[in-house]
């Protein structure tokens, strides 16, 4: 009987150490996932079909990279508009203000 006591004790200790390591690593992954997955609002510019769209979008970091959760178009400007520069600057100011407001509201 004493012959089996030592191997059983060693197996029990090994299992306890394994479980401790698994629980420690699992908690760290969950914390990183939660911290990395926090959604944030950001400004973006999309150019398509002769239009420049200034948008704000809510983005979270997913397992395969950033994931867009929501999008709001702030301003659409034709690419051939003679006042494109001024309209773009005004649109970006408005988009940054909207991001600030949305971040405050989501806190």
N, C-alpha and C positions, 0 to 999 in steps of 0.2 A: 504494500500500500504506500509505503514511504517512497518507493521508486516512482510512482505516478504523481505524487504530490508536487515535486519540483517541476516537471514538464507542464503540469496543469497551471501552476502558479505563473510560470513564464508565459504561457499562452494567454492567460487572463491579463497580465500586465501589458502584453503586446496589443491585445484588443483594446484596452483602455487608452493606451497611447495613440493608437490609430483613430479611435473615436474623437479624442481630444484634438488631433490634427485636423480631422474632417470638419468638426464644428468650428474651429478657429478659422480655417480657410473659407468656409461657407459664409460666415459673418462678414468677412472682408470683402468677398465678391458682392454680397448684397449691398453693402455700404457704398462700394464703388459704382454699382449699377444705379443705385438711387441718386447718388451725387452726379453721375454722368448723365443720367436721364432727365434731369431737371429741365423743363421747357423754358425757353427765353424768346423774347420778341427781338427781331432784327430787321434792318432795312435791306432792300435788295432792288436791283434794276434788272428788268427782263426786256430783251429786244426781240420782237417778233412781228413779222408781216408788215414792216414799215412803221411800226409803233414802238415807242419806248415806254414801258410801264414801270412806274415807281410803286413798289409794293412794300408792305410790312408783313412779315410772316412769323409764325410761332414755330420754333424748331426745337426738337429734342434729339439727344444723341441716342441712337438705337444700336443694336448689335452689329449692323452692317453699315453704320455711319449716320449722318444727320437725317432725320425724318421730319418732313413738313407736316405740321398738325393743322394749321390754319393759315389763310392768306387773305389780305385785304389790299385792294388796289387803291392807292392814294391819288395817282394822277396818270393819265395817258397822254402822251405827246407824240404827234406825228413827226417822223424823222426828218421830213423836209420843211418843218415849221421854221420860219426865219428867226423866231424868238426862242429857239430850242434851249440855248444855254441858260437864259433867264428863267424859263419855265422849269427846267431841270433843277436849278438851284432852289427855286421856290418849292418845288415838289419834295426835294430832299429835306428841306427845313421842316415842312409839314409832316413828312414821314418820321423824322427823328422826334418831333413833338408827340406824335401818336404813339411811338414806341415807349417814350417816357410815361405817357398816360397809361398805356396798357400794362406796363411793368408795375406801376404803382397800384393799379386796380387788382392785379393778380397777387400782390403781396399779402 
